[in-house]
Amino acid sequence: MLRATLLSLAVLAAPAAEQAKPATNTKDPVCRMPVTTKSMTATVRGQEYRVCSKHCAEALQKDPDKYLEKDGSVKAEKK
């Protein structure tokens, strides 16, 4: 009983997960293909990014500095 009460209190005291900022990019950060609002997203550092495939999502999450500027903007859209 005490264990269940403590677990309940821990869950209630835990901070709510922050919602990621919505994606605004128009090019996949990894392969640079155009993406739309219907494209899947990957979340990196609290920001969503539209990507064309699971492969690109995994690549972006594995090495975000390769594809994103320090401010979080997509390098592919800078060119």
N, C-alpha and C positions, 0 to 999 in steps of 0.2 A: 504494500500500500504506500509506504513512504517512498519507495523507488518510483512508483508511478506519479506521485505528487511532485517529486523533484524533477522528473522528466518533463512533466507538463509545465512547470515553472521555467525550466530552461528553454523550452520552445517559445513560450510567451515572451521571455526576456531577450531572445535573439533578435538582432536588428532585421528589419525587412530587407529582402534582397532588392537592390536598386535595379530599376528597369533600364535597360540599355537605351541609349539615344538612337532614334530611328535612322536608317540608312538614307543617304542623299546622293551617293555616287552613281554615275551613269556609265562607268566602265568598270569591268572586273579588275580589281587591283593586281591580280596575278597574271592573267592571260591578255588583259586589255580589251576583251570582247565587250560590246555594248550590253548593258543589262537594263532591265525594266523593273517597275514596281512589283511585278509578278515573279521576279527572280528570287531564288532562295537567298538567305542571309547567313552570315557568319558574324559572331560577336567577338570583338577584340578590344580589351581595355575599356569596357563599358560603352562601346560604340558598335552599332551594327553596320555591316558592309554588304552590299549586294554582290553575289558571285554567281557564276554560270553553272558551277558543278560542285559536287562533294569534294572532288580532287582539289579544286581551287580554294575551297573553304579550309581544307586541311592544311594546304600550303601556307595560306595567310595566317592561320592560327599558330603554325609551327615557327614561322619566321616573319613576324609582322614588320620588323624594321627594314626588311628587304623591299617591302611593297608600300609602306606608309611613311609619310613625313613625321617629324617629331610632334607636330601639332595634330596628327591624326588624319590629315588630308591624304588622298590617294595620289601616289607618285605618277601613276599612269595618266591622270587627268591634268598634270602640270605641263605635259609636253604638247 
